[in-house]
Amino acid sequence: MAREDYEVVIGLEVHAELSTKTKIFCSCPTSFGAAPNTHICPICTAMPGTLPVLNEKVVEYAVRAGLATECTISQDSKNDRKNYFYPDLPKAYQISQYDKPLCEHGKIEIDASTGRKTIGITRIHIEEDAGKLNHDEFGRGSLVDLNRAGVPLIEIVSEPDLRSSEEVDLYLRKLKSILEYIEVSDCKMQEGSLRADVNVSIRKKGATEYGTRTEMKNMNSFRSITRAIEYEIDRQVDVIDNGGEVEQETLRWDEVSGKTFSMRDKEDAQDYRYFPDPDLVAIKLSDEYIENIRKSLPELPESRKQRYLTEYHLSEKDANIITSSKYLSDLFEEASKICNNPKAVNNWIISDISRILNETEMDPVEIPFDSKQLAKLVMLIDKGTISSSIAKKVLVEMFEHPRDPEDIIDEKGWVQISDEGAIKEVVMKVLENNPQSVADYKAGKEKALGYLVGQAMKETRGKANPQMLNQMFKEELK
């Protein structure tokens, strides 16, 4: 059977590190990048006799995430012990939530190529992160870094509503955007702040029973997730078409070979032997507590998008791109207010800035300049100090060697030529060197004018004022 004869069923478990200053059950800092085993204490290293104390901010952030994804917030939840035995888990259990999560029954809407679709969220619960194993590249052993042990997470579990890698990508980007807007996680995927476990299964079209699922763990790149899903679908189709059965197992995605490899059999809930943590009291939330958090929620991406359509008259496509990231959205709003030219700011963000982000695989939050500098770039074009073509070069410099756009222009000598005498000299030279284009223009071929202007820009290395060039060419060609 062909791949088209099967339906793909995908569910996601997304882990987001919360942006609290301290860990979930102790006062150790959560900042990323410290020397190994420097952000630890007796509690997060599981020394005998220590007792955890729940960080209230973790509960608040989880409730914010639940409200932003239209979940029902539980007023009575608890912490459970999830037992498993890995070297990076010092207690040999993880404090998580099992049958009484903080948030349940939410949803996120995505705009897929097949139309608008609602993806259900089963639950959002809090838990602690494990440590990290640093493996010796020569196979001589591994070292444990427990800085990450006890860093607070929320796990966001979707319903198995996703039917393609495209839908998964859209869902993850929307979820990332929401978490950034409500400022509960920095979502830096390259640092592991946002990662997903991807469950994939296939079934014959029309079937109601789910197929056997495989799980790909700890994926932290949109591109890798898309590639891994496409590979795993093809692999499962091939297994079934050749008379085999898909095994329930945990897989590792190898970016270099573009293949998945088996790690271990997939555990089920009973394998973890969950039971309530006896050292932690139940979490009781009042109506007032939940309502206060609801009132504190900022404007979310969907609401901001609708405002941009009416207030700034952006196209649906442009509004989607800009509001997909809180950083891009803030950059757009703040720069627009400074330069009073939202149309130009929008064009820079959706064209050149987005292109550079895609080419360099940078996250918008890594953009090395602020709204004031972007607004200044727009104003320098509006004033005629530089041309649009020079501005593109300035933007590249702002990415590669961040500094004020005016400093870049001065250093490079990129100030636009607006002197009439100098412009006329260039115009006359171009007309003299291009008699055929002059004849074409006089014969009614308007495109010839564009060619002549292009030659003049080339002659001045993009520094001539294009409006003055156009006007002067037209006058001379009369």
GISUL-V866404 format. One record per backbone hydrogen bond with DSSP energy under -0.5 kcal/mol. NH is the residue of the N-H (numbers start at 1). CO is the residue of the C=O. If there is no record, write none. Layout:
NH,CO
NH,CO
//
This chain:
5,2
6,3
7,203
9,201
10,162
11,199
13,197
14,12
14,156
15,195
16,14
16,154
17,193
18,152
19,184
20,18
23,28
24,150
30,21
34,31
38,35
45,41
46,43
47,42
50,47
53,25
55,24
56,54
58,55
59,55
60,56
61,57
62,58
63,59
64,60
65,61
66,62
67,63
68,64
69,65
70,67
71,66
72,104
74,72
74,102
77,283
78,100
80,96
81,275
82,80
82,94
83,81
83,272
84,82
84,92
86,84
89,86
90,88
92,89
94,82
96,80
96,94
103,124
104,72
105,122
106,121
107,69
108,119
110,117
112,110
112,115
115,112
117,110
119,108
119,117
120,118
121,106
122,120
122,157
123,157
124,103
125,155
127,153
128,95
129,151
131,88
132,145
134,132
134,143
135,133
136,141
139,136
143,134
145,132
146,144
149,146
150,129
151,148
153,127
154,16
155,125
156,14
156,154
157,123
157,155
158,12
158,156
159,120
161,159
162,10
168,164
169,165
170,166
171,167
172,168
173,169
174,170
175,171
176,172
177,173
178,174
179,175
180,176
181,177
182,178
183,180
184,179
185,179
189,187
191,188
192,189
193,188
195,15
196,219
197,13
198,196
198,216
199,11
199,197
200,198
200,214
201,9
203,7
205,5
207,204
214,200
215,249
216,198
217,215
217,251
219,196
225,221
226,222
227,223
228,224
229,225
230,226
231,227
232,228
233,229
234,230
235,231
236,232
237,233
238,234
239,235
240,236
241,237
242,238
243,240
244,239
249,247
250,264
251,215
252,261
254,252
254,259
255,253
258,254
259,254
261,252
263,250
264,250
266,248
271,268
272,268
272,269
273,270
275,81
277,79
278,276
280,277
283,77
284,282
285,75
285,283
290,286
291,287
292,288
293,289
294,290
295,291
296,292
297,293
297,294
304,300
305,301
306,302
307,303
308,304
309,305
310,306
311,307
312,308
314,308
319,315
320,316
321,317
322,318
323,319
324,320
324,321
325,322
329,325
330,326
331,327
332,328
333,329
334,330
335,331
336,332
337,333
338,334
339,335
340,336
345,341
346,342
347,343
348,344
349,345
350,346
351,347
353,348
354,349
355,351
356,352
357,353
358,354
359,355
360,356
361,357
362,357
366,363
367,364
374,370
375,371
376,372
377,373
378,374
379,375
380,376
381,377
382,378
383,379
384,381
385,380
386,380
391,387
392,388
393,389
394,390
395,391
396,392
397,393
398,394
399,395
400,396
401,397
408,404
409,405
410,406
411,407
412,408
413,409
414,409
416,385
417,463
418,416
423,419
424,420
425,421
426,422
427,423
428,424
429,425
430,426
431,427
432,428
433,429
434,430
434,431
438,434
439,435
440,436
441,437
442,438
443,439
444,441
445,440
446,444
448,445
449,446
450,446
451,447
452,448
453,449
454,450
455,451
456,452
457,453
458,454
459,455
460,456
461,458
462,457
463,460
465,417
466,464
469,465
470,466
471,467
472,468
473,469
474,470
475,471
476,472
477,473
478,474
478,475
//
